Amino acid sequence: MAPYLSKLELFISICGPHLGQLYSKNGLMEMGVGFLKLMSVKGGSLHQLALSDSGSNTRASWLYKLATSAPEGPGSLQLFRNVVLVASAQDRYVPLHSARLASCEAAQHDGNRQRREVFAEMLQASTQGFGAPQTSQLLRVDVDFPPQGTHSSFFNNLLGRTAHIAPIEDVDFARCLVWGVIRRYKLIRPDVVGTWLP
């Protein structure tokens, strides 16, 4: 991988659960995930998002290791020159703080010391090094989507699904992200932009 590290220009995460489902406020989602885990449904990603894929040792979980131990040093995101994190408070599938790589009030007041420390360690490792001169730059983009008016979308809005998939399905949003954010903040070198953007 070493020969390609200098080519890692831009990483865009659209509503990605970088810190898992820790401190999720969506009771329906937590209940569904808990039910699937209880039924032993073969879905490793559910256990990974809950940091329970290694039993009670959350520091041995896949997501924890991904956040804290990249081959080139702590955190994998710092391998990219620019990182854009897109998040929506309307997205109830992925907690806002997990998509934004930010702390949350629930974590600060959590009585479970181990969970609080694991969350803080993951957050620290994922965000350290951003913003210093000659290092990776981190840009957080918070988006809101207008509510949909159909009956079928009522349940999607209730579950938070609408805002979770809207950034992927909405062509206007994609254009806005490319032209309004990536080009405005010059997140890609001009010689690279010319090769794939008009």
C-alpha positions as CSV (number, residue, x, y, z in Angstrom):
1,M,0.0,0.0,0.0
2,A,2.9,2.4,0.7
3,P,3.4,3.4,-3.0
4,Y,-0.2,4.6,-3.2
5,L,-0.4,6.6,0.1
6,S,0.7,9.9,-1.7
7,K,-2.3,9.5,-4.1
8,L,-4.9,9.5,-1.3
9,E,-6.3,13.0,-2.0
10,L,-9.9,13.0,-0.9
11,F,-12.1,10.8,1.3
12,I,-15.9,11.5,1.4
13,S,-18.0,9.8,4.0
14,I,-21.8,10.1,3.5
15,C,-23.6,9.4,6.8
16,G,-21.0,6.8,7.8
17,P,-21.0,5.3,11.3
18,H,-17.4,6.0,12.1
19,L,-18.0,5.5,15.9
20,G,-20.6,2.8,15.5
21,Q,-24.0,2.9,17.1
22,L,-22.7,4.0,20.5
23,Y,-25.1,6.6,22.0
24,S,-27.8,6.2,19.3
25,K,-31.0,7.9,20.1
26,N,-33.2,5.8,17.8
27,G,-35.0,3.4,20.1
28,L,-36.6,1.5,17.2
29,M,-33.2,1.0,15.5
30,E,-31.6,-0.2,18.8
31,M,-34.5,-2.6,19.4
32,G,-34.3,-4.0,15.9
33,V,-30.5,-4.5,16.1
34,G,-30.9,-6.0,19.6
35,F,-33.6,-8.4,18.3
36,L,-31.4,-9.5,15.3
37,K,-28.4,-10.0,17.6
38,L,-30.6,-12.0,20.0
39,M,-31.9,-14.2,17.2
40,S,-28.2,-14.8,16.2
41,V,-28.9,-13.6,12.7
42,K,-25.7,-13.9,10.7
43,G,-25.0,-10.2,10.4
44,G,-21.5,-9.5,11.5
45,S,-21.9,-5.8,10.7
46,L,-24.6,-5.4,13.4
47,H,-22.2,-6.7,16.0
48,Q,-19.4,-4.5,14.6
49,L,-21.6,-1.4,14.8
50,A,-22.5,-2.2,18.4
51,L,-18.8,-2.9,19.2
52,S,-19.8,-6.4,20.4
53,D,-18.1,-8.5,17.7
54,S,-15.4,-9.5,20.2
55,G,-17.6,-10.2,23.2
56,S,-17.3,-7.9,26.1
57,N,-13.8,-6.6,25.1
58,T,-14.8,-3.6,23.1
59,R,-11.1,-2.6,22.5
60,A,-10.8,-5.8,20.5
61,S,-13.7,-5.0,18.3
62,W,-13.2,-4.4,14.6
63,L,-14.4,-0.8,14.5
64,Y,-12.2,0.1,17.5
65,K,-9.2,-1.3,15.8
66,L,-10.0,0.4,12.6
67,A,-10.3,3.8,14.4
68,T,-7.2,3.5,16.5
69,S,-4.6,1.5,14.6
70,A,-3.8,2.3,11.0
71,P,-0.6,0.9,9.5
72,E,0.9,4.4,9.2
73,G,-0.1,5.5,12.7
74,P,-3.3,6.1,14.7
75,G,-6.5,6.5,12.7
76,S,-7.0,5.6,9.0
77,L,-8.6,8.9,7.9
78,Q,-5.3,10.9,8.3
79,L,-3.9,8.9,5.4
80,F,-6.1,11.2,3.1
81,R,-5.1,14.8,2.4
82,N,-8.7,15.9,2.7
83,V,-11.6,14.3,4.5
84,V,-15.2,15.4,4.1
85,L,-17.8,14.0,6.6
86,V,-21.4,14.5,5.5
87,A,-24.0,14.1,8.2
88,S,-27.6,14.8,8.9
89,A,-29.4,15.3,12.2
90,Q,-32.5,13.9,10.4
91,D,-30.6,10.6,9.8
92,R,-31.7,8.3,12.6
93,Y,-29.9,5.2,11.2
94,V,-26.5,6.7,12.0
95,P,-26.0,8.9,15.1
96,L,-25.0,12.4,14.2
97,H,-21.9,12.4,16.4
98,S,-20.8,9.1,14.8
99,A,-21.1,10.5,11.2
100,R,-19.4,13.8,12.2
101,L,-16.7,12.3,14.4
102,A,-17.8,14.5,17.2
103,S,-18.4,14.1,20.9
104,C,-21.9,14.0,22.3
105,E,-23.6,14.9,25.6
106,A,-24.6,11.3,26.2
107,A,-21.0,10.2,26.1
108,Q,-19.9,12.8,28.6
109,H,-22.5,11.7,31.1
110,D,-22.3,8.0,30.6
111,G,-22.1,6.0,33.8
112,N,-20.4,3.1,32.0
113,R,-16.8,4.0,32.3
114,Q,-15.4,1.5,29.8
115,R,-17.9,2.5,27.1
116,R,-17.2,6.2,27.7
117,E,-13.4,5.6,27.5
118,V,-13.6,3.5,24.4
119,F,-15.7,6.2,22.7
120,A,-13.3,8.9,23.7
121,E,-10.3,6.8,22.5
122,M,-11.9,6.1,19.1
123,L,-12.9,9.8,18.7
124,Q,-9.4,11.0,19.7
125,A,-7.6,8.6,17.3
126,S,-10.0,9.4,14.5
127,T,-9.6,13.1,14.7
128,Q,-6.0,13.7,15.9
129,G,-3.7,15.4,13.5
130,F,-6.4,17.2,11.5
131,G,-5.9,20.9,10.9
132,A,-2.2,21.3,11.6
133,P,-0.1,22.8,8.8
134,Q,1.0,20.2,6.2
135,T,-1.5,17.6,7.6
136,S,-4.9,16.3,6.6
137,Q,-7.8,18.7,6.6
138,L,-11.2,17.7,8.0
139,L,-14.5,19.3,6.7
140,R,-17.8,18.5,8.3
141,V,-20.9,19.1,6.2
142,D,-24.2,19.0,7.9
143,V,-27.2,18.7,5.7
144,D,-31.0,18.9,6.0
145,F,-33.5,17.5,3.6
146,P,-37.1,18.7,3.2
147,P,-39.7,16.2,4.6
148,Q,-41.4,14.1,2.0
149,G,-45.2,14.2,1.7
150,T,-46.3,10.7,0.7
151,H,-47.8,8.1,3.2
152,S,-45.0,5.6,2.5
153,S,-42.4,8.2,3.4
154,F,-44.0,8.8,6.8
155,F,-42.5,5.6,8.1
156,N,-39.2,6.3,6.4
157,N,-39.1,9.7,8.0
158,L,-40.1,8.2,11.4
159,L,-37.3,5.6,11.2
160,G,-34.8,8.2,9.8
161,R,-34.3,6.3,6.6
162,T,-35.2,9.2,4.3
163,A,-32.3,11.4,5.5
164,H,-29.9,8.4,5.5
165,I,-30.4,7.6,1.8
166,A,-31.2,11.1,0.5
167,P,-27.6,12.1,0.1
168,I,-27.0,9.1,-2.1
169,E,-30.2,9.3,-4.2
170,D,-30.4,13.1,-4.5
171,V,-28.6,14.2,-7.7
172,D,-28.9,17.9,-6.8
173,F,-27.2,17.2,-3.5
174,A,-24.4,15.3,-5.3
175,R,-23.9,18.3,-7.6
176,C,-23.9,20.7,-4.6
177,L,-21.4,18.5,-2.8
178,V,-19.0,18.4,-5.8
179,W,-19.3,22.0,-6.9
180,G,-20.2,23.8,-3.7
181,V,-17.9,22.0,-1.3
182,I,-15.1,20.1,-3.0
183,R,-14.2,22.8,-5.6
184,R,-14.9,25.8,-3.3
185,Y,-12.6,24.6,-0.6
186,K,-10.1,23.3,-3.2
187,L,-10.1,19.8,-1.7
188,I,-8.5,18.3,-4.8
189,R,-5.4,19.7,-6.5
190,P,-6.3,21.6,-9.7
191,D,-4.2,19.2,-11.9
192,V,-6.3,16.3,-10.5
193,V,-9.6,18.1,-10.8
194,G,-9.1,18.7,-14.5
195,T,-8.9,15.0,-15.2
196,W,-12.4,14.2,-14.0
197,L,-14.4,17.4,-13.6
198,P,-15.3,19.7,-16.5
